[in-house]
Amino acid sequence: MIEIDFVQKDRLTKLLLSEKWYIVLSVALVVPCIPIAGFLIQSLFTDFHPELRILEDFGYVAVYFLSFPIVLVFVNLYIHGFKEACRLLFENRIVTEKESINESLNKRVADVQNNIINRVLPHILAFGFALMEFIFFVCMKDYTWYSISLFGKFNISGLLIVIPYYCFDFLLAVVLTRLLTIFRILMNVFREDVKINPLHHDNCGGLSILGNISQKLYIGTFLMGFVLVFGIYQNMILYDVSIFHFTNIILMFVYMLLSTLIFFLPLIATHRPMQKKKDEILNYIMFSPLHS
């Protein structure tokens, strides 16, 4: 049995990928509300009284009240589903449970998970994208509810909005790095003596448990497609940018990249051993004494 740890002692990752669903749902609800709460508090205790037209800001609603919770929930389903699938690979004896093999496999898996890229890259990407969003959406605009300078006055929500910016960008970066980690883990697992049956009734050599992980995300990916279109349309209307603006291009690229990786990465790792086992059985049938 292999030990899988996607958190790697990172506090933000631990919060986003918590095994306790009430924590995940709380994060999904609280994070988007932080800048709104700051806006309201500032309006109550100062002479700063602009209107909070949050429902007119379709982009913020689409990204942080729809996209962020959807991605957060379905990523947790995917991550925890992968752990369960790995357990079933050993429990169903598809992967050999020899002590010497498991010790070597656990060491390789640990090396993959402890890679510094898994811990540092999400923070670097989140910081970079959050900074770009802060400059473009907060500092360069003076007419939105989260503009840093609204009607010539300092707006606290312009600083607090960096929190949902960073959290969502970090979550997407975590998804990307963990998908690559899952791929490398599967490549290491299937280097061992795996017992794949090409004639299995699930038509996947007994590996349908891995395909079921991707199926958990069908609805989430489908919903995210609608949210993406909604967000791009809002960018075009509110910020008067074209569909080929860099922010819209980045949104489309990230969506297509993550969708492709989510569905195909686990299957790519298993394709070669399945093909190898199929060829072995066909060769046995072709050259066996019974065939002649």
C-alpha positions, 0 to 999 in steps of 0.5 A: 500500500502506498502513502499519498499526501497531497498537502505536504505540510502547506497550510493553505493546501491543507485548508483547500484540500481538507478531508472535512467537508464542512471546512471545504464548504466554509472556505468556498463560502467565506473567501468570496465574501471577505472583500464584500464584508470589508466594503460594508464595514468601511461604509458603516464606520466611515463617511465612505458610502458608495453603493455596493452593486455586487449583483451587477458585477457578473464577473466577480459573481461568476468567478468567486461565487460560482467557479471557486466553489465548483472547482474546490468541491470537485477537486476534493472529490477528485483528490480523495477519489484518487486515494480511494482508487489507489487503495482498491488497486492494492485491495483487488490485487491488481498491484502486487503487495510484495514487501520489497516492491512496496518499500521501493514504490513508497520511496519513489512516490514519496520522492514525487510528492516531496518535490519542491515544485509541488510546494513552491510553484503554486505560491509563485503562480498564485502571487504572479497572477494575483498581482496582475489581477490587482494591477489590472482590475483594482488599481487601473479602474476607479469605478468598480466597488473594489477599486483601490481608489473609489471616488477619490477615497481609499477603498479597503475592499481593493486590498481585501479582494487580493485574498480571493484572487490569491486563493483561487489562483493558488487552487488552480495551480494546486490542481495543475501540480497535483494532476502531474503528481498523480500522473507520476505516481501512476507511472511508478505504480504501473512500473511494478508487476500489475495484474491487468486482465484485458478480458475483464468485464469492465472493458478496462482490464480491471482498471475502471476504478481509475476511469471513475475518478474522471467521471466524478468531474464530468458535471463540474467541468461542464458547469465550469464551461458555462461559467467561463463563457459567462465570465468572458462575456462580463469582461467584454461588457464591463471592461470593454475588452475584446474576446482576444484580450489576454485575460480571456485568452488565459481563462480559455487556456487554463480551462482547456488545459485542466480539462484535458489533464483531468480526463486523460492524464490518469489513462495515459499512465495505464495505457502502456501496461494495458497494451503490453498485457494485451499483446502478451495474451494475444501472443500466448493464444497465437503460439500456444499448443491449443491454437495449433 
